[in-house]
Structures are given as structure tokens and as C-alpha cells.
Amino acid sequence: MEYNYPDEIKARIRRIEGQARGVLRLMEEAKSCKDVVAQLSAVRNAADKAIAQIVAENLQQCILAEQAAGNHDVGKKVKEAVDLLVKSR
């Protein structure tokens, strides 16, 4: 199934990209370990939120497609989504 990523998610990824560049800048400026780790933690948190949003929106689309096709047993799709989230950590 092809997925069309909303502009909101793409914007979130662009912000993460900017944060990652900021981490490199901190390293190039020889900033403290504490500052670098704090920024890396922010990148990781932002990435986790993006992953959750992508999986949730994709799951919603999959469930709607399954229901439109007459399949109301969507447990398999939910399990796949949960597995994907678990693997992302």
C-alpha cells in the first residue's frame, strides 16, 4: 500500500534535520558533552514522535482500507503497527 506523507510530517523531519545539523555545529565549536548530549536527546525524542505519528496515521489508513474491503478483523494490522514501533526502539 502506497502512503502519502502529509506536509506536517515532512516539516517535522526537516526540523529534526536542523537539530542534527545543530549537534554537528556544537561538536565543531567544541561545546560541552552535556550540551551535545542534550541536543542529541532532543533529536531522538523528535524522531520517536515522528515515528509514532507516521505509524499511527498509516495504521488509520490501513484500517479504513481493510474495512472498506469488508474485512473488519483489523487485529493483524494493529499487531504489525505495534511490532514496527517496538522495532524502532
N, C-alpha and C positions, 0 to 999 in steps of 0.2 A: 504494500500500500504506500503510495506516494504521500508525503507530508509537506504541507505548505507552511513554512515557519513565519509566524507573524512578525511585523516590524518591531514590536515591543521586545521580543526575544532577541532579535538581531541587535537592537540597541543595547540590551543588557550585555551581550557578548562583546560589543565594541567598548563598553565601559570596563569590562574585565581586561580586555586587551590594553587599554590605557593604564589600568592598575599594574599590569605586568610590566609595562614599559617604565612605570614609576619605580618598581622594585629594582630594575636594572640601573636606573638613574641613581637610586640610593646606594647601590653597590659601587657604581663608578665614582661616586662622591665620597666613598669610604665611610658611609654613615654607620652607626652602631648596629650590632647584631639585633638588638631589641627593636630598632626601627624597621630593619629588613624583615624580621620575623613577623612583626605586627602587620606589615603590608602584605606579606605572603599569606597570612591568615585571612586577611580581608579578601584576597583573590580567591582563596579556597572556599570561603563562605559564599561569595558571589557565584562561583562556579556550581556549588552544591544547589543553590537556589535556582540557577538556570536549568540544571539537570532536572530538578523536581518539577519545574514549570513545564519543560518540554515533555517529560514523561506523562504528566497529568493531562496536558492538552491532547497529546497523542492518544492516550487511553480513552479520553472522552470521545474523540473522533472514531476510534476503533469500535467502541461500544455502540455508538449511534449507527455505524455501518453494519455491525452484526445484527442489531435489532431491525434495521431496515430490510435486511436479507431474511428476516424471520427467525433468526437464532437469538433466543432470549437467555441462553446459558452463557454468560459472559465471564464466568469464573476463570476460564483459561486465560483470557486477555488480562484480567486483573493480576493473576499469578505471574504472567510474563512481565507486567509492569513492575511488580514488586521485586522480581528477580533482577530486572535491569537496574533498579535503584540500589539494591544490595550490592551488585557487582560494581557499581560506580564508586563505591567507597572502598 
